[in-house]
Amino acid sequence: KTTLAHVIARELGCGIRVTSGPALERAGDLAAILTNLQPHDILFVDEVHRLPKIIEEVLYPAMEDYALDLVLGKGPAARTVRLDLPKFTLVAATTRAALLSAPLRDRFGHLFHLEFYTSQEVEAILTRSARILGIALADDARREIAKRCRATPRIANRLLKRVRDFAQVRGDGTITAAIAHDALTQLEVDPLGLDAVDRALLRTIIEKFNGGPVGLSTLAAATSEDAGTIEEIIEPFLLQLGFLDRTPRGRTATPRAYAHLGVPTPERAARLL
């Protein structure tokens, strides 16, 4: 998302200021950024769903009228000052659009939903990253890494650097398919991109709770993980793969999860399939 914002700025031939929702705690933080924008600049706000409500309200006149309404002073002596802003473009990104307030969401001129990268696109990114890092990357090794990165360039680049470390220590620096496979196996990243934490969560549901359903708080206690971490970081990819179901009674492991872990599917889960 950040890369796309920079591409837009480059195509428009203008400057770009990058910030994030959690970084804007007070109205003054946003005012400082907006008043320092040059005409036609782009302001990119990542994780926009984490903007405080007071910051959202400051944004409304800035988005509609290119103006900033500030309150100076307190109590009876308080007064409102309107500052004119240069024409600018606001680009915001979020992975949780449902958490955006309707007034803020409706003020954006365009709403776009980004699809996951294809394997070919991830491989192209890995090829470029390998060239920048000066790494010799075999085609089979590139496909192996692309297969295990969850279609996320950030993860692909991280895995590439870790596999490079293995290649430099245990080989001649060239990343072959065998080196990539051994490195990713030792990193506990399986062929579908699941790591040790993902598999531990599935095994907990299957082995301790007979496949579920199990509530989130119970699952968090059983795995010693924070409930928010499970819900926001671990579960989305498992749901995407079809390894996990969320039901009104809790989380359940699907027959696909049993098959992936090599665990016999119980009759109840087989009927669900």
N, C-alpha and C positions, 0 to 999 in steps of 0.2 A: 504493500500500500504506500509506504514511504517512497519507494522507488518510482511508483507511478506518479506520485505528486511531483517529484523532481523532473520526470519526463515531461509533464504538462508545463512546468515552469520553463524548461529548456525550449520546448516547441513554441511557447509564447514569447520567448526572449525576455523574460522578466525575472526578478529576484524571488526568493522563497524564504519564508521564516517557518521553522519547524518547532512545534511544541507538543505537549500532550495534556490530556484532561487532568491527571493527578498533579501536574506541575502548576496548574492555575488554581491557587487556593483563595486568592482575594481578587476583588474587582480591580485593584491597582495593578496586579500582575498582568491582567489582560489589557488594561489601559496603556501600560508601558509598551506592550508589543504593538498594539494597534496604532498608537500615535507615532511610532517610529517606522511604519511601513512607507515605502515609496509608492507613487502612483502605479497601479496595475500589478503590484506585487501579489504573490500567493501566500496565504497563511494556511499552513497545514496543521491540523489538530488531530493527533492520534489518540485512540482510546477516548473518543469524544463522549461516550456514555458515562464516563466518570467525572464529567464537569459538575461542580457544585451548582445548585439551582440559582444562586445569586449571580454566578458567572453567565449562566444561560440568559438571564434577564438583561444583563449588560450587552450580550451579543445581539439581542433582537433589533434594537435601533441601528446597530452597526451593520447588520445584514440587510435591513430594509432601506435605511435612509443614509447610510455611510456617515453616521453621527454617533457620538458617544455621550451619554448622559451621566454626569458625575455629581454626587452629592458632597458638598463641601461643608464641613462643620457638623455640629450635633445640636440637638434640641431646637429651641426657638430660633437660634441663629443660623440654622442649616439652610443652605440654598442649593439649587440645582444649576449646573453649568453644562451647556451643550457644546461639545467640541466637534468640529467638522473633520471627517477623516478622508484620506485620499481614496479613490476608487480601488478596490482590491477584490480578490477572489478568495473565498473561503472553501477549502477542501478539508473534509473531515473523514475519519475512518473509524470503524468499530467492528468488532466481531459479535456484538450483542445489540443489534438494532432495536430489539424490543425494550431495552432499558432507556432508550432515548425518549424524552418527553415529546408528546405530539406537537406542541407549538414549535419546538426547535426543529423537529424532523420535517414538518410541513413548510418550513421557510427555505429549505434547500431547493434549488431549481431542478436538480437532477438527482435521482437515487439509483445507484448501480449495485448489482450483486456480482461479486467476483467468483468465478469458478476455480476449482482446484487446478493446479498445473497437470498437464499430461506427462507421461513418462518421457516422451520425446523432448518436451520443453525442459524438464528437469535435467535430462542428459546434456542438453545444449548449455544449460547453466553450469553444470559440472565441468564441461569441456572448457568453458571460459575461465572458470575459477582455477582449474588445473594449469591453464596457460599463465594466468597472473602469478600463481604461486611457483611456477617453474617445475611442475610435477609431470612426470611421464605417466600417463593414465591409459591403460589398455581399454579397448572397447568393452570387453566382457566385465572388467572391473567397474567401469562406469555404469553399466546396466545393473550390476549387483548393488551398487550404492543407491542408484535411483530407485530401485525396487524397495529399499528399506527406509526411505526418508519420509514417508507419509505424504508424499507430493508437496513437500514444503521446502523451498530453496534454503531457508535458514538452517534447517536440520541437515539437508544435503551437504551444505558447505561445512558444517560442523563435523559430520561423519568423514568427509573427505580429508580434513586436517588430521583427524585421529588415525585414519587408515594410513595417511602419509607418514605419521610417526612410526607405525609398525613397519612400513616399507623401508624406512631409513635405518631402523635398528636391526631388523631381521633379514633385510635384503640389500639390494644395491640402490634403493631409492625409487625403483620403478614399481608402480602399483599394478600388479597382475590380478587376475581373477582369484587365484589361490590366496594371495596376500589379503585381498579385500574380504574374502570369505572368512579366513582365519581371524582377521582383526575384528570384524563385525560380530563374529561368534564370541570372541573374548569380551567384547563390549556388551554382550547379551542382547543384541538387537537381532531378532529373528527375521526370516524372509518376508514377513508381512509388515515389518517395522515395529512390532511390539517389543517393549523392553522388559526388564525384570519386574518393574513395578506393575506394569499392565498385566503380566501373566500372574503375578502374585494376587492381584485383585480377583482375577477370574478363578484361580485355584481356591481362594478363600470362599467364594460363593459356592463353588462346586463341592469342595471337600468338607467345609464346616457347616454349610447351610443347605446341603443336598440340592444345589442348583438354584436356590431361592424359592420364593421371593424373600428378600432381606432388606430392611430399612437402611437408609443412608447413614444415620447415626450409629446403628449397630455395625454396619460395614466399616465405618471409620474407626470405631473402637477395636474391631477385630484385626484391622490391618495397620493400626497405629498411624494412620494418615488423617490429615485434616479433612473434614467433610467438604469444605470449599475446594480443596485440591482435587478430591475425587470427582466432584460434580463438574468442575470447570476445566480441569486439565486431563484427567485420566479417562473419564467416561466418554467424551465426545468422539474420540477415535474408535473406541470399542463399539459404540453405537453405529458409527459410520460403516464399520466392517460387518455389522450384524451379529456381533458376539454377545451383545447385552441388550436386554429389554428393560424399559422402565414401565412399571405397571402401577396402578393405584396402591398395591400392597407392598411394593418395593422393587428391587432389582432382581432379575433372573438371568441366568446364563442360557444361551441358546444352543441348539445342537451343533452349530458351527464352532462354538467355543470348545465344546467337548472334543470335537474332531481335531481342532487345531492343537489342543494340548495332549492329544492321544489318550483321552480318558473315555472309557465305554459310556455310551449315551444311555441313560436310564430310560425305562419304557415311557415314563411320563413325558420326558423331553422329546423322545422320538415321535410321540403322537402329535406334539406341537409342530414338528417339522412336516 
